[in-house]
Amino acid sequence: MIGVRVRLTFPEALVREPIMARLVTEQGVVPNIRRADVGEHSGWIVCELDGEAVAIDRALEWLGAQGVQVDLLGDIVES
């Protein structure tokens, strides 16, 4: 298991979509939201994603494919 800290930025078209719920159910990773600011037209979340290394990689690719901007914040912790 690893954890990675990321900033996820959501464009207006995705603000109302259940992206984080789908991340859990479809990608098998667990987000721990540390900070967030979500408005009508955009939003961002800083969170730690926990899971198997392969699942984290797949989840980050999936988020990008959905239109979410993914910025790695550099903290990777193995547990």
C-alpha positions as CSV (number, residue, x, y, z in Angstrom):
1,M,0.0,0.0,0.0
2,I,1.1,3.5,-0.8
3,G,-0.2,7.0,-0.3
4,V,0.3,9.9,-2.6
5,R,-0.6,13.6,-2.1
6,V,-2.3,15.3,-5.0
7,R,-4.1,18.4,-6.0
8,L,-7.1,17.8,-8.2
9,T,-8.5,20.7,-10.2
10,F,-12.0,20.3,-11.6
11,P,-13.3,22.4,-14.5
12,E,-16.8,23.7,-14.5
13,A,-18.2,20.8,-16.5
14,L,-17.1,18.4,-13.7
15,V,-17.9,20.3,-10.6
16,R,-21.3,18.6,-10.1
17,E,-20.1,15.1,-11.1
18,P,-19.5,12.5,-8.5
19,I,-15.8,12.0,-9.5
20,M,-14.6,11.2,-6.0
21,A,-17.3,8.6,-5.4
22,R,-16.4,7.0,-8.7
23,L,-12.7,7.1,-7.8
24,V,-13.4,4.9,-4.8
25,T,-15.9,2.5,-6.4
26,E,-14.3,2.1,-9.9
27,Q,-10.6,2.6,-9.1
28,G,-10.3,1.1,-5.7
29,V,-8.4,3.9,-4.0
30,V,-9.3,5.8,-0.8
31,P,-9.1,9.6,-0.8
32,N,-8.4,11.5,2.4
33,I,-9.5,15.1,1.6
34,R,-7.2,17.6,3.4
35,R,-8.4,20.8,1.8
36,A,-10.9,21.8,-0.8
37,D,-12.6,24.8,-2.4
38,V,-15.5,24.0,-4.7
39,G,-17.6,26.7,-6.3
40,E,-20.1,27.0,-9.1
41,H,-17.6,27.2,-11.9
42,S,-14.5,25.3,-10.7
43,G,-13.0,23.5,-7.7
44,W,-9.9,22.0,-6.3
45,I,-9.2,19.3,-3.8
46,V,-5.9,18.5,-2.0
47,C,-6.0,14.9,-0.9
48,E,-4.0,11.8,-0.1
49,L,-4.9,8.8,-2.2
50,D,-4.2,5.5,-0.5
51,G,-4.1,2.1,-2.2
52,E,-2.0,-0.4,-4.1
53,A,0.7,1.2,-6.3
54,V,-0.9,-0.1,-9.5
55,A,-4.4,1.2,-8.4
56,I,-3.0,4.6,-7.6
57,D,-1.3,4.8,-11.1
58,R,-4.5,3.7,-12.8
59,A,-6.6,6.2,-10.7
60,L,-4.3,9.1,-11.6
61,E,-4.6,8.2,-15.3
62,W,-8.3,7.8,-15.0
63,L,-8.7,11.2,-13.4
64,G,-6.8,12.9,-16.2
65,A,-8.9,11.1,-18.8
66,Q,-12.0,12.4,-17.1
67,G,-10.7,16.0,-17.5
68,V,-9.4,16.5,-14.0
69,Q,-6.1,18.3,-13.8
70,V,-3.8,16.2,-11.5
71,D,-0.8,17.7,-9.8
72,L,1.4,15.5,-7.7
73,L,2.5,17.2,-4.6
74,G,5.5,14.9,-4.1
75,D,4.6,13.0,-1.0
76,I,4.6,9.2,-1.5
77,V,4.4,7.2,1.6
78,E,4.6,3.4,1.7
79,S,2.7,1.6,4.5
